[in-house]
């Protein structure tokens, strides 16, 4: 029973984390305008994402434009694109593997194979979380370094956007969910003693019980 609860909890966390990875990948708010010094009176704010840049007016109007060239992007954006998409693909693959080996499905009948498949699914989710964590930390570090760099003009300074926080939440959920999936079929959770079934009594050809079963 404990193994089933851990498996369902881990699967729910991984599903939520996978959805948040996709949301963070599509949101344009990885870098947002920092309102400091004379920049506080501007009538618009700029959002920079992996796929597009948006300008939001004080009136509420928003105009977005996709990045024209991949080669024209900075190295951190190019790396973030590749790793984030890879993380999303691995998350979907991990969900497929986990569902195939879950106890609530009949795709695999052997319990030992089910346990190994779920463990593989949990490991894939952990790898997906690591792929997502690298661009998030790299992007956040560059934003912070540029923010405190006196050589960067105030109009070019950016702050950490909502997409990075969403990505960090997705990473935490994937790590926790993948760990639960890896532990759901451990020997301690399932019990250290195997299940023993009672022996069946044999019946002779004549229809009577074997004499060995009589005391």
C-alpha positions in Angstrom: 0.0 0.0 0.0 2.8 2.4 0.8 4.5 1.7 -2.5 1.3 2.5 -4.4 0.9 5.8 -2.4 4.5 6.8 -3.1 4.1 5.9 -6.8 0.9 8.0 -7.2 2.4 10.9 -5.3 5.6 10.8 -7.4 3.6 10.5 -10.6 1.4 13.5 -9.7 4.5 15.6 -8.8 6.2 14.7 -12.1 3.1 15.5 -14.1 2.8 18.9 -12.5 6.6 19.5 -13.0 6.4 18.5 -16.6 3.6 21.0 -17.3 5.5 23.8 -15.5 8.6 23.0 -17.6 6.5 23.6 -20.8 5.0 26.8 -19.3 8.4 28.1 -18.4 9.7 27.3 -21.8 7.0 29.2 -23.6 6.7 32.3 -21.3 8.5 35.4 -22.5 9.3 36.6 -19.0 12.8 35.2 -18.5 14.2 38.8 -18.3 12.2 41.8 -17.4 13.0 45.5 -17.2 14.5 46.7 -14.0 13.0 49.9 -12.8 15.9 51.7 -11.1 17.2 55.3 -11.0 15.8 57.3 -13.9 14.4 54.2 -15.5 11.5 54.2 -13.0 9.4 56.7 -15.0 9.4 54.8 -18.3 6.0 54.1 -19.8 6.9 50.6 -21.0 8.5 47.4 -19.8 10.5 44.9 -21.9 10.2 41.1 -21.5 12.8 38.8 -23.0 12.1 35.2 -23.5 13.6 32.2 -25.2 11.5 32.6 -28.3 10.2 36.2 -28.3 10.6 39.6 -26.9 7.6 41.7 -25.8 7.1 45.4 -25.0 4.3 46.1 -22.6 2.9 49.7 -22.6 1.6 51.4 -19.4 -1.8 51.4 -21.1 -1.9 47.5 -21.1 -1.1 47.0 -24.7 1.5 44.4 -25.5 3.5 43.8 -28.7 5.6 40.7 -29.1 8.1 39.7 -31.8 9.8 36.3 -32.3 13.6 36.3 -32.5 14.5 36.5 -36.1 17.7 34.4 -36.0 19.0 31.8 -33.7 22.6 32.6 -34.4 22.0 36.2 -33.4 21.0 35.2 -29.9 23.4 35.2 -27.0 25.0 32.0 -25.9 22.9 31.7 -22.7 19.7 32.0 -24.7 20.8 29.4 -27.3 21.8 27.0 -24.5 18.6 27.7 -22.6 16.6 26.9 -25.7 18.3 23.5 -26.3 18.3 22.4 -22.7 14.8 23.5 -21.9 13.3 21.7 -25.0 15.4 18.6 -24.1 14.1 18.7 -20.5 10.5 18.9 -21.7 11.0 15.9 -24.1 12.6 13.9 -21.3 9.8 14.8 -19.0 7.2 13.5 -21.5 9.3 10.3 -22.0 9.6 9.8 -18.3 5.8 10.1 -17.9 5.3 7.5 -20.7 7.7 5.0 -19.1 6.3 5.5 -15.6 2.7 5.0 -16.7 3.7 1.9 -18.5 5.1 0.4 -15.4 2.6 1.8 -12.9 0.7 -0.6 -10.7 -2.6 0.9 -11.9 -1.9 -0.2 -15.5 -1.7 -3.6 -17.1 0.9 -2.8 -19.8 3.5 -5.0 -17.9 2.4 -8.0 -15.9 5.6 -9.0 -14.2 6.0 -7.1 -10.9 9.7 -7.2 -11.0 9.8 -5.6 -14.4 7.2 -3.1 -13.3 9.5 -2.0 -10.5 12.5 -1.6 -12.8 10.4 0.4 -15.4 9.1 2.8 -12.7 12.7 3.2 -11.4 13.8 4.1 -14.9 11.0 6.6 -15.2 12.0 8.2 -12.0 15.6 8.5 -13.1 14.5 10.1 -16.4 12.5 12.7 -14.5 15.6 13.5 -12.3 17.7 13.9 -15.5 15.0 16.1 -16.9 15.1 18.3 -13.8 18.9 18.7 -14.1 18.7 19.7 -17.8 16.2 22.4 -16.7 18.2 23.6 -13.8 21.3 24.4 -15.8 19.9 27.1 -18.0 17.8 28.6 -15.2 20.9 29.1 -12.9 23.0 30.3 -15.8 20.4 32.8 -16.9 19.8 34.0 -13.4 23.6 34.4 -12.8 24.0 36.5 -15.9 21.1 38.7 -14.9 22.5 39.3 -11.5 26.0 40.0 -12.8 24.7 42.5 -15.3 22.5 44.2 -12.7 25.4 45.0 -10.4 27.8 45.8 -13.2 28.4 49.6 -13.3 29.4 49.4 -17.0 25.9 48.3 -18.0 23.6 51.3 -18.4 20.3 51.3 -16.3 18.2 51.0 -19.4 19.9 47.7 -20.2 19.6 46.2 -16.8 17.2 43.3 -16.3 15.7 41.4 -13.4 14.8 37.8 -13.0 11.4 37.1 -14.6 8.5 34.9 -13.6 9.5 32.2 -16.1 12.7 31.5 -14.1 10.8 31.1 -10.9 8.3 28.8 -12.6 11.2 26.8 -13.9 12.7 26.4 -10.5 9.4 25.2 -9.1 9.2 22.7 -12.0 12.8 21.5 -11.2 11.9 21.0 -7.5 8.8 19.0 -8.4 10.6 16.8 -10.9 13.4 16.1 -8.5 11.1 15.2 -5.7 8.7 13.2 -7.9 11.5 11.3 -9.5 13.0 10.4 -6.2 9.7 9.1 -4.9 9.3 7.0 -8.0 12.8 5.5 -7.5 12.0 4.8 -3.9 8.5 3.5 -4.4 9.6 -0.1 -5.2 12.6 -0.2 -2.9 13.1 -3.3 -0.7 12.3 -1.3 2.5 9.0 0.0 1.1 7.8 -3.4 -0.3 9.0 -5.3 2.7 12.1 -7.4 3.3 10.2 -10.7 3.3 8.7 -12.1 0.1 5.1 -13.1 0.1 4.7 -16.8 0.8 1.6 -18.5 -0.6 0.2 -21.7 1.0 0.9 -25.0 -0.7 -1.9 -26.6 -2.5 -3.1 -30.1 -1.7 -2.7 -32.7 -4.4 -5.6 -34.9 -5.4 -5.1 -38.5 -6.5 -6.4 -39.8 -9.7 -9.2 -41.6 -7.9 -10.5 -38.3 -6.5 -9.2 -38.8 -2.9 -6.5 -36.6 -1.2 -3.0 -37.9 -1.2 -2.2 -39.9 2.0 0.7 -37.6 2.7 -1.7 -34.9 3.8 -3.2 -37.0 6.5 -1.7 -36.9 10.0 
